């Protein structure tokens, strides 16, 4: 139960290196189950979620080794096909092993992910799609129990239209279809860069995929896949968090290893707020040290699926609006319970009113440090952004949420000039 202590109102300046994307790394790791040959992933972030999925893969019989940002997965000896509740309960993305296990081994038993702090994320679309591919699936005693029910013992291609856009659902179905007989067409597919990154790895492994990055993905199954080496894309949410922190503190920060093409919706809003932004092939620079009014302008946002404004950036952008000039409306359309950080921001002096799925944020000239508590991964990042802008000391509790998705965040922020310290809490303290 470590904490972060932040003394705010220090403008961030300098250059920071983006890590690999958590939301890309996890499905890429699961994809290694599709082959008996090693898969090597470069630019792998060192995160709690990566360690959790590594533990799950080892429990299935895979060998997983990480040295620095290189992660090697060898699933040749996998002989166990169950993802237990004890592992899945700590990370919903564990359900991504369902499709690969079913496609390669013809069976899988995966615990239902259970509840989630930010709202319901049902796996019914995963099940619906896999059943269309020829899987016999029942849910019993809290587990998804799946077997291939076709005469050939392989999944078969199908035309699948999901009822809603689901990133992990799209990824699970892509991986399953890669080893299926015939052609699979996924309509209403997620378009996120992380889905595209998975398609790139699968293609390197020998899969036949086209259409990734659009709402229709076409996959022609092959009998087997080979090993591959792949570099994970930058974490666009980490990049966006540092940009919001730079704006909130009126700083000047360059994020290296970023892909500006993944950030269009966010960059448009940051410019609207008054930030000066320049980009290169693999970097983004945000300058806010000469804001016309000395404060950002309040900017309304509405979260939606990619390429719209990401729900994972909502809390961080709300923190910027808390000290902006004017009032802004923030509408959350993805998760029904993703405003839990609001009450913690209010403790810092923010003026926020909630009406259903919408918040009205009235910017104040200054926030004040206080003791606050992180409630989920992106909420914790929003509290960090707000604390960096606040006067005095802020103590953020339960930062294990932050460690799930940010690689050494306090170290990177300290290098940019932030007064930030991790306070270790001994067990039982």
Secondary structure, DSSP 8 states (H G I E B T S, - for coil): --EEEEE-----EEEEE--B-HHHHHHHHHHGGG-SS-EEEES----HHHHHHHHHHHHTT-EEEEETTEEEEE-TT----EE-HHHHTT-GGGGGHHHHHHHHHSEEEEE-----TT-----HHHHHHHHHTTEEEEEETTEEEEEE-STTSS-B--EEE-SS--HHHHHHHHHHHHTSBSEEEEES----HHHHHHHHHHHHTT-EEE-TTSSEEEEE--S----EEEE--B-HHHHHHHHHHHHHTT-EEEEET--GGG-HHHHHHHHHTT-EEEE-SSEEEEE-TT-TTSS-B---EEB-STTSB-GGGHHHHHHHHHTSBSEEEEE--S-TT--THHHHHHHTT-EEEEETTEEEEE--S--B--EEE--SHHHHHHHHHHHHHSBSEEEEE-THHHHTT-SSHHHHHHHTT-EEEEE---TT-
